[in-house]
Structure formats: C-alpha cells, structure tokens
Amino acid sequence: MSENKKLSIHEDWVVVILGTLTIILAISGFVLRVPVFGWKSITDLSTIVCSASNLQLIGVQFLFVIAIAALGAILMGKSVKNAVLTFPGIYLLTILALISAGNAQVKALNLEAVIFSLTIGLIIGNFFKLPEWFKSSLSTELFVKIGLVLLGTTVIFSEILEAGSKGLLQSLIVVLSVWYFAYWLCRKLKVDSELTMMISSAVSICGVSAAIATSGAIKGDSKKLSYVISMVLITAIPMMIFMPYIANYFNFPQAITGAWLGGSIDTTGAVVASGSLVGEEALKISTIVKFSQNVLLGIAAFAISIYWTVTQHPAGKEAESKPTIKVIWERFPKFVIGFVGASLLFSFFITPEVNKEVKGMLKNMQGLWFALAFTSIGLETNFKDLFGKNSKTPFYAFMIAQGFNIIITLIIAYFLFS
C-alpha cells in the first residue's frame, strides 16, 4: 500500500481558495459579529472590551481564523501541528495590539493597529529566544495575501465614479508622477528592486495598503515590507499635524487644502484627522481625493505584478531572452486574481443590502489578517536587519520622494481646485 501523499498547492492559489471561502461563507449568511476594541478609560476596558460577551466574540473569531490557517497548512502540505501550536500565541499578541490601538487617545493620533502588531512582535522576537520550529511555522505571506484578497471586496467600481472627476484626475496625475519619480530616485540611489517598488507605491498611492499589495505582487521580502511600513507610519503623524497649519498660515482655500492633504498624506485616518483641523469642506475633499487614490490600488497592484513578472528574469539562459507566456503565467502572483475577482463580485453581482450585511465582518477579517501578518513579521525580524546601516539610503529615498509628493500634489491641487 503506497504512502499517502500530502497536498502541495502553491501558496497564491491557497490564498485565493481561503479568501473565496471566507467571502462565500459571509454572503451565505455565516456572518461573524465584530468584537469591540475601542475604549476611553480603564472602566471601558474592563466592562466593554473585556466583558464576557466581547471575549466570547474574540474567541469565536479565533476559532474561525485558526481553522482557516490550519486549512491553509493542509493545502500547502505544511505541518498542521506546528501551525496550530503557533497560531494561538500570534493571535493573542495581535489582540493585545488591537486593544492598544483601540484606545481613544491612540486613535486621536491615528496610529494604526499594524504598528502595534509590528512593535509587539519586534519586542518579543528580539528580547526572547524563540524556538526555530516556531519561527519556521510563521505564515506571514499567507496572512498578508488573505487580507489582500478580502481588501478587494472594498474596491467598488460605482463608488469610484462617485468620487468625483477632479478627485480622480488629481489622483491619477499624482500617482503616476510621484510613483515614477520615486522609482527613478530609488534606482539612482541604487536601492534594491524590491524596496524600490514598495517605496514607490507606498509614497504615491496609499501608504500601508499599497506597500502590502506591492509586496504581495512582487513576492517581496517581509523584512523589507516592515521597514517600508515603519517609514510610512513615522512620517504620517508629522504630516498630519503640520500640513494643516502650513495651509492656514498661507491662507490656502479649503478646497485646495483638502485636495493637498488627501493627495499627500499616506494613511486614510491621518487624512481625515488633518482635514478636520481645517474645516468641513477640506475634510470632504480630502476624503474624496484619498478615496480616489485608494481605489487605484487594485489597478496598480495588477500592473505592478505584470511588470515585475515580465522584467525580473531568473539567472541563466532564460535571462537572455524574453519570457514566454507560460513563464509569465508561472511567475504571475495568483492572489491578484482573488483580489480582482472579489472586486468584480462586490461591484456587479452583490446587492447593496447583502454588502451592508457582510462588509463589517469582511473589513474586520481583512484588518485582522493584516495585523496577524505584522505580528509575525515582528517575531521573525531582527532590529539590526530593520534599522541597520544599509537602511539609510532607502530612508533618504523615501523622504525625498515624500517631499516631492507634497510639492507636486500642492501644485496639481491648486490648478484643479482653485
């Protein structure tokens, strides 16, 4: 009798399967209630976040995601035992990160949950010696890509059209010009190809989500991704605070200020906060412009994946010739199919009523998978790798590109919204 063979499906296809399964369950009526992580005081923390009913929701959510993670291990032919033993610790650390990010004062600073996930993971990973089996069982890429497939459910084509022609036009001009400048600058400074793509997308499109999507599209190194995310989050806060005051000092009209803030600041939460500091019109326009940039993420991720697949040749004889259609398909990141499929499904086939019922769960699942991924990144990353000597040049490139982004966006906003 022959020995049973394990399944060994490629990770990208597994991600499509798991993301699709989650979506099908949701639209079929299996909608998990979203746990509450927001709190203002210790009393709120104990009576709301840590209440028996909310802890039960967190527990049910845990059972759901560990089942998805275990199924992923089975499909990829990895150790289910190690995956199941590793996951509870990662989940617990991630819940601590979500609770930390849920504090009202932290929310006021617009610090995203992923920065807490990454920080907690880095602290544990650098100050405690983790077993090798634990580190080898971390499924960072799997978690990130499941989140990306679910992100596709939020990219609705009808909402893109409602964003406004000026917002869409500005977003298109800013994304193309800033992306190309950042790419050109990084290549001039001899930043490696993976970091170049991630930095260019993060600066030009929508920060954290763009960096994650690009990393998935090019199958990038998770340590490089964590470095880019750190730069995005470090620069978002000063921009959020100082740009409204600069606009007020020079008496920019609210429409121009809103377009400037929405096109320059990388994170959506920081855009909303900075727009609120200026006024109602600035808040409205900044949100429209930022949303317009966010919806370009799917198109950008697809284009980047094609570009990367065609241009990145392996060593050897094949590097000397153009890749065939077969080779391009083999290299193409299949999770993009899941992202695009989810977007098309929710744009043209899911009714607004069903979308309203499931979007809370799917948005929560998307954020949770991203947070789990960044906890894992922190656990497997060394401080020396993240902030070593070799990180100075990419940092300079990021800052210069961000400066260019601020200037060119202001110029475009002036011409379109004055």
C-alpha positions as CSV (number, residue, x, y, z in Angstrom):
1,M,0.0,0.0,0.0
2,S,1.5,3.3,-1.1
3,E,2.1,6.1,1.4
4,N,-0.5,8.9,1.4
5,K,0.9,12.0,-0.3
6,K,0.4,15.4,1.2
7,L,-1.3,18.1,-0.8
8,S,1.1,20.8,-2.0
9,I,-0.8,23.6,-3.7
10,H,1.0,26.8,-4.4
11,E,0.5,29.5,-1.7
12,D,-1.0,32.0,-4.0
13,W,-3.7,29.6,-5.1
14,V,-4.3,28.6,-1.4
15,V,-4.8,32.3,-0.6
16,V,-7.5,32.5,-3.4
17,I,-9.2,29.4,-2.0
18,L,-9.2,30.7,1.6
19,G,-10.2,34.2,0.7
20,T,-13.0,33.0,-1.6
21,L,-14.2,30.6,1.1
22,T,-14.4,33.4,3.6
23,I,-16.4,35.5,1.2
24,I,-18.8,32.7,0.3
25,L,-19.4,31.9,3.9
26,A,-20.2,35.6,4.6
27,I,-22.6,36.1,1.7
28,S,-24.3,32.7,2.6
29,G,-25.2,34.1,6.0
30,F,-22.3,33.0,8.1
31,V,-21.5,36.5,9.4
32,L,-19.4,36.8,12.5
33,R,-20.1,39.7,14.8
34,V,-17.2,42.1,15.1
35,P,-15.5,42.3,18.5
36,V,-15.2,45.8,20.1
37,F,-11.7,47.1,20.8
38,G,-12.5,50.8,21.3
39,W,-12.1,52.2,24.9
40,K,-11.6,55.6,26.6
41,S,-10.9,54.6,30.2
42,I,-9.9,51.6,32.4
43,T,-13.6,51.2,33.2
44,D,-14.4,50.9,29.5
45,L,-11.6,48.4,29.0
46,S,-12.9,46.2,31.8
47,T,-16.6,46.5,31.2
48,I,-16.7,46.7,27.4
49,V,-13.6,45.2,25.7
50,C,-13.0,42.6,28.4
51,S,-16.7,41.8,29.0
52,A,-17.8,38.2,28.8
53,S,-19.8,38.8,25.7
54,N,-17.0,40.6,23.8
55,L,-14.4,38.0,24.9
56,Q,-16.8,35.4,23.5
57,L,-16.8,37.2,20.1
58,I,-13.0,37.3,20.2
59,G,-13.0,33.5,21.0
60,V,-15.4,32.7,18.1
61,Q,-13.2,34.8,15.8
62,F,-10.2,32.9,17.0
63,L,-11.8,29.5,16.1
64,F,-12.7,30.8,12.7
65,V,-9.2,32.2,11.8
66,I,-7.3,29.2,13.2
67,A,-9.5,26.9,11.1
68,I,-8.6,29.0,8.0
69,A,-4.9,28.9,9.0
70,A,-5.0,25.1,9.6
71,L,-6.7,24.6,6.2
72,G,-4.0,26.7,4.6
73,A,-1.3,24.5,6.1
74,I,-3.1,21.3,4.9
75,L,-3.5,22.6,1.3
76,M,0.2,23.7,1.2
77,G,1.4,20.4,2.7
78,K,2.9,22.1,5.8
79,S,2.8,20.9,9.3
80,V,-0.7,21.4,10.7
81,K,0.5,20.6,14.2
82,N,3.1,23.4,14.1
83,A,0.6,25.8,12.5
84,V,-2.0,25.1,15.2
85,L,0.6,25.3,18.1
86,T,2.0,28.6,16.8
87,F,-1.2,30.4,15.9
88,P,-2.7,31.0,19.4
89,G,0.4,32.9,20.5
90,I,0.3,35.1,17.4
91,Y,-3.4,35.7,17.8
92,L,-3.1,36.7,21.5
93,L,-0.3,39.2,20.7
94,T,-2.4,40.6,17.9
95,I,-5.4,41.0,20.1
96,L,-3.2,43.0,22.5
97,A,-2.2,45.2,19.6
98,L,-5.8,45.8,18.5
99,I,-6.7,46.7,22.1
100,S,-3.8,49.1,22.3
101,A,-4.8,50.7,19.0
102,G,-8.4,50.9,20.3
103,N,-7.6,53.5,23.0
104,A,-9.2,56.8,22.3
105,Q,-6.0,58.8,22.8
106,V,-4.2,56.5,20.4
107,K,-7.0,56.8,17.8
108,A,-6.6,60.6,18.1
109,L,-3.0,60.2,16.9
110,N,-4.2,57.9,14.1
111,L,-1.8,55.1,14.9
112,E,-2.8,52.0,13.1
113,A,-3.1,48.6,14.7
114,V,-0.4,47.2,12.4
115,I,2.3,49.4,14.1
116,F,1.4,47.9,17.4
117,S,1.4,44.4,16.0
118,L,4.8,45.0,14.5
119,T,6.2,46.6,17.6
120,I,5.0,43.9,19.9
121,G,6.3,41.2,17.6
122,L,9.7,43.0,17.4
123,I,10.0,43.2,21.2
124,I,9.1,39.6,21.7
125,G,11.3,38.4,18.8
126,N,14.4,40.4,19.8
127,F,14.3,40.1,23.6
128,F,13.2,36.5,23.9
129,K,14.7,33.5,22.1
130,L,12.0,31.8,20.1
131,P,12.3,28.1,19.1
132,E,13.3,27.5,15.4
133,W,10.2,25.4,14.8
134,F,8.1,28.4,16.0
135,K,9.8,30.8,13.6
136,S,9.6,28.4,10.7
137,S,5.9,28.0,11.2
138,L,5.1,31.7,10.9
139,S,2.8,32.1,7.8
140,T,3.4,35.8,7.2
141,E,2.9,35.8,3.4
142,L,-0.3,33.6,3.8
143,F,-1.8,36.1,6.3
144,V,-0.9,39.2,4.2
145,K,-2.4,37.7,1.0
146,I,-5.6,36.6,2.6
147,G,-6.0,40.2,3.8
148,L,-5.4,41.4,0.3
149,V,-8.0,39.2,-1.3
150,L,-10.5,40.4,1.2
151,L,-9.4,44.0,0.5
152,G,-10.8,43.5,-3.0
153,T,-14.3,43.5,-1.5
154,T,-14.0,47.2,-0.6
155,V,-13.0,48.3,-4.1
156,I,-16.4,49.1,-5.6
157,F,-16.4,50.5,-9.2
158,S,-19.6,52.5,-8.7
159,E,-18.1,54.3,-5.8
160,I,-15.0,55.1,-7.9
161,L,-17.3,57.0,-10.3
162,E,-19.0,58.8,-7.4
163,A,-15.6,60.1,-6.1
164,G,-15.7,63.0,-8.5
165,S,-13.9,63.8,-11.7
166,K,-11.5,66.3,-10.2
167,G,-10.5,63.9,-7.4
168,L,-10.0,61.0,-9.8
169,L,-8.0,63.2,-12.2
170,Q,-5.8,64.5,-9.4
171,S,-5.2,61.0,-8.0
172,L,-4.3,59.7,-11.4
173,I,-1.8,62.5,-12.1
174,V,-0.3,62.3,-8.6
175,V,0.0,58.6,-8.5
176,L,1.7,58.4,-11.9
177,S,4.1,61.3,-11.4
178,V,5.1,60.5,-7.8
179,W,5.4,56.8,-8.5
180,Y,7.7,57.4,-11.4
181,F,9.8,60.0,-9.6
182,A,10.2,57.7,-6.5
183,Y,11.1,54.8,-8.8
184,W,13.7,56.9,-10.7
185,L,15.2,58.2,-7.5
186,C,15.5,54.8,-5.9
187,R,17.2,53.4,-8.9
188,K,19.6,56.4,-9.0
189,L,20.5,55.8,-5.3
190,K,20.9,52.1,-6.1
191,V,18.1,50.9,-3.8
192,D,17.4,47.3,-4.5
193,S,14.5,46.4,-6.8
194,E,12.0,45.1,-4.1
195,L,12.4,48.1,-1.9
196,T,12.2,50.4,-4.9
197,M,8.8,49.0,-5.9
198,M,7.4,49.1,-2.3
199,I,8.7,52.6,-1.6
200,S,7.3,54.0,-4.9
201,S,3.8,52.5,-4.3
202,A,3.7,53.5,-0.6
203,V,4.6,57.1,-1.3
204,S,2.4,57.6,-4.4
205,I,-0.8,55.6,-3.7
206,C,-2.0,54.9,-0.1
207,G,0.8,54.1,2.3
208,V,0.4,50.9,4.2
209,S,-2.1,49.1,1.9
210,A,-0.1,50.0,-1.2
211,A,3.2,48.7,0.4
212,I,1.4,45.4,1.4
213,A,-0.2,45.0,-2.0
214,T,3.0,45.7,-3.9
215,S,5.0,43.3,-1.6
216,G,2.4,40.6,-2.4
217,A,2.5,41.4,-6.2
218,I,6.3,41.0,-6.4
219,K,6.6,38.3,-3.7
220,G,8.8,40.7,-1.7
221,D,10.8,40.1,1.5
222,S,8.6,40.6,4.6
223,K,11.5,42.3,6.4
224,K,11.7,44.9,3.7
225,L,8.0,45.4,3.9
226,S,8.1,46.0,7.6
227,Y,10.8,48.6,7.0
228,V,8.7,50.5,4.4
229,I,5.6,50.3,6.7
230,S,7.7,51.8,9.5
231,M,8.7,54.7,7.3
232,V,5.1,55.3,6.3
233,L,3.8,55.4,9.8
234,I,6.7,57.5,11.1
235,T,6.1,60.3,8.5
236,A,2.3,60.2,8.5
237,I,2.0,61.8,12.0
238,P,4.2,64.9,11.4
239,M,2.5,65.5,8.1
240,M,-1.0,65.2,9.7
241,I,-0.1,67.7,12.3
242,F,2.0,70.3,10.4
243,M,0.4,70.5,6.9
244,P,-2.9,72.0,8.1
245,Y,-1.0,74.7,10.0
246,I,1.1,75.4,6.9
247,A,-2.2,75.7,4.8
248,N,-3.7,78.1,7.4
249,Y,-0.5,80.2,7.5
250,F,-0.5,80.8,3.8
251,N,-4.4,81.2,3.7
252,F,-5.0,78.3,1.2
253,P,-8.7,77.9,0.3
254,Q,-10.2,74.9,2.0
255,A,-10.8,73.1,-1.4
256,I,-7.1,73.3,-2.3
257,T,-6.0,72.4,1.2
258,G,-8.3,69.3,1.3
259,A,-7.0,68.2,-2.1
260,W,-3.5,68.7,-1.0
261,L,-3.9,66.8,2.3
262,G,-5.8,63.9,0.6
263,G,-3.2,63.5,-2.1
264,S,-0.1,63.8,0.1
265,I,-0.8,62.1,3.4
266,D,-0.4,58.3,3.1
267,T,-2.9,56.9,5.7
268,T,-6.7,57.4,5.4
269,G,-7.1,58.0,9.2
270,A,-4.4,60.7,9.2
271,V,-6.1,62.4,6.2
272,V,-9.4,62.6,8.0
273,A,-7.8,63.9,11.1
274,S,-5.8,66.6,9.2
275,G,-8.9,67.6,7.1
276,S,-10.9,68.0,10.3
277,L,-8.4,70.5,11.6
278,V,-9.0,72.8,8.6
279,G,-12.8,72.7,8.1
280,E,-15.8,70.8,6.7
281,E,-15.1,71.5,3.0
282,A,-11.4,70.5,3.4
283,L,-12.5,67.3,5.2
284,K,-14.9,66.4,2.4
285,I,-12.5,67.0,-0.4
286,S,-9.5,65.4,1.3
287,T,-11.6,62.2,1.9
288,I,-12.7,62.1,-1.7
289,V,-9.2,62.5,-3.0
290,K,-7.8,59.9,-0.7
291,F,-10.5,57.5,-1.6
292,S,-9.8,58.1,-5.3
293,Q,-6.2,57.1,-4.6
294,N,-7.2,54.1,-2.6
295,V,-9.3,52.7,-5.4
296,L,-6.4,52.9,-7.8
297,L,-4.6,50.3,-5.6
298,G,-6.1,47.3,-7.4
299,I,-5.2,48.6,-10.8
300,A,-1.7,49.5,-9.6
301,A,-1.1,46.1,-7.9
302,F,-2.2,44.3,-11.1
303,A,0.0,46.5,-13.3
304,I,3.0,46.1,-10.9
305,S,2.6,42.3,-10.9
306,I,2.6,42.2,-14.7
307,Y,5.6,44.5,-14.9
308,W,7.5,42.5,-12.3
309,T,6.7,39.2,-13.9
310,V,7.9,40.3,-17.3
311,T,11.1,42.2,-16.2
312,Q,12.5,40.1,-13.4
313,H,14.3,37.3,-15.3
314,P,16.0,34.4,-13.5
315,A,19.7,33.8,-13.8
316,G,20.9,31.6,-16.6
317,K,20.0,31.2,-20.3
318,E,16.4,32.3,-19.7
319,A,17.7,35.7,-18.5
320,E,19.0,36.5,-22.0
321,S,15.6,36.1,-23.7
322,K,12.1,37.4,-23.2
323,P,9.9,35.2,-21.0
324,T,7.2,33.2,-22.8
325,I,3.5,33.4,-21.9
326,K,3.9,30.2,-20.0
327,V,6.7,31.6,-17.9
328,I,4.9,34.8,-17.3
329,W,1.8,32.8,-16.0
330,E,4.0,30.7,-13.8
331,R,5.6,33.8,-12.2
332,F,2.4,35.8,-12.0
333,P,1.1,36.2,-8.4
334,K,-2.2,34.3,-8.5
335,F,-3.6,36.0,-5.4
336,V,-4.2,39.1,-7.6
337,I,-6.9,37.0,-9.4
338,G,-8.6,36.7,-6.0
339,F,-8.4,40.4,-5.4
340,V,-9.8,41.3,-8.8
341,G,-12.5,38.6,-8.5
342,A,-13.6,39.9,-5.1
343,S,-13.8,43.5,-6.5
344,L,-15.8,42.4,-9.5
345,L,-18.1,40.3,-7.4
346,F,-19.0,43.1,-5.0
347,S,-19.1,45.7,-7.8
348,F,-21.6,44.0,-10.1
349,F,-23.2,40.9,-8.5
350,I,-23.7,41.6,-4.8
351,T,-26.7,43.7,-3.9
352,P,-26.2,46.8,-1.7
353,E,-28.3,45.1,1.0
354,V,-26.1,42.0,1.2
355,N,-23.0,44.2,1.0
356,K,-24.2,46.1,4.0
357,E,-24.7,42.9,6.0
358,V,-21.3,41.4,5.3
359,K,-18.9,44.4,4.9
360,G,-18.4,44.7,8.7
361,M,-17.2,41.2,9.0
362,L,-15.1,41.2,5.9
363,K,-13.5,44.5,6.8
364,N,-12.7,43.2,10.2
365,M,-11.3,40.0,8.8
366,Q,-9.1,42.0,6.4
367,G,-7.7,44.1,9.2
368,L,-7.2,41.1,11.4
369,W,-5.2,39.1,8.8
370,F,-3.0,42.2,8.2
371,A,-2.4,42.6,11.9
372,L,-1.6,38.9,12.3
373,A,0.9,39.2,9.4
374,F,2.7,42.1,11.1
375,T,2.9,40.4,14.4
376,S,4.5,37.5,12.5
377,I,6.9,39.9,10.7
378,G,7.9,41.4,14.0
379,L,8.6,38.0,15.5
380,E,10.9,37.0,12.7
381,T,12.7,40.3,12.2
382,N,15.9,41.4,13.9
383,F,16.3,45.1,14.9
384,K,19.7,45.1,13.2
385,D,18.1,44.0,10.0
386,L,15.4,46.6,10.2
387,F,17.4,49.6,11.2
388,G,21.0,48.7,10.2
389,K,23.4,50.8,8.1
390,N,22.0,49.5,4.8
391,S,18.6,51.1,5.7
392,K,19.9,54.7,5.4
393,T,19.8,55.0,1.6
394,P,16.2,53.7,1.3
395,F,15.2,56.1,4.1
396,Y,16.7,59.1,2.3
397,A,15.0,58.0,-0.9
398,F,11.6,57.7,0.9
399,M,11.9,61.2,2.5
400,I,13.0,62.9,-0.8
401,A,10.1,61.2,-2.6
402,Q,7.7,62.2,0.1
403,G,8.9,65.8,-0.2
404,F,8.3,65.7,-4.0
405,N,4.9,64.2,-3.3
406,I,4.0,67.2,-1.1
407,I,5.1,69.8,-3.6
408,I,3.7,68.3,-6.8
409,T,0.3,67.5,-5.1
410,L,0.0,71.1,-3.9
411,I,0.7,72.4,-7.5
412,I,-1.9,70.0,-9.0
413,A,-4.5,70.8,-6.3
414,Y,-4.0,74.5,-6.9
415,F,-4.7,74.1,-10.7
416,L,-7.7,71.7,-10.3
417,F,-9.4,73.2,-7.2
418,S,-8.8,76.9,-7.3
